[in-house]
């Protein structure tokens, strides 16, 4: 851990973020965590998988 991180943590302890900032971060983190959980439990649907395409626009097949 570098000294800059220690200074940042000390600043956060002295001046904690506002309730609005915490709510904003939670509003972003919770949907992301739910999406990861659903993807891990149910898997990724085939219709959402992008097929790789070559430079000329043709289909690219993996061997």
N, C-alpha and C positions, 0 to 999 in steps of 0.2 A: 504494500500500500504506500503510495507516494505522499509526500507532505501536502500536496495540493488537495488530495482527497480528505486528509485530516482537517485541513482548514475549511473545506466545504461542509463537512459534517459538523464542525464547531459552529459555523455560521447558521446551519439549519437548526441546531439546538437553541441558539440565541434568538433566532427569528424564524419560527416554524411557518410553513406555508399556510395560507388562509384556507378556510373550509371550502370555498369555491374552487380553489386550485386542487385540493384533495378530491373533491367530487368530480372534477374534470378528468383527472388521472384515472380514477376508478371507472368513469364512464367509458374510457378507452380500453382499459386493461380487462375489465370483465367480459365484454363481447369477444375480445381476442382470445381469452382463456376458454370461453365457451366454444368458440369455433375450433380451437385446437383439440378440446375434449371430444367434440362430436366427430372430428376427423379421425382421432385415434380409436374411438369406440366403434364407429360405424364404417369407417373406411372412406376412401375418396371415390365418388361415383365416376364411372367411365365416361359419361357424357360431359364431365367437366375437365377431362384430361385433354391437353393440347397436343395435337399430333405434330412432331417436328417436321419442318419443311426446309428443303435445301435452298441455296441462294437463287436458283432459277425458278423457284416456285413449285417444283415437282415434289412428289412425296419422297420422304427419306425413310428407308427401312433399315432397321438394326438387324445385324446378323448374329 
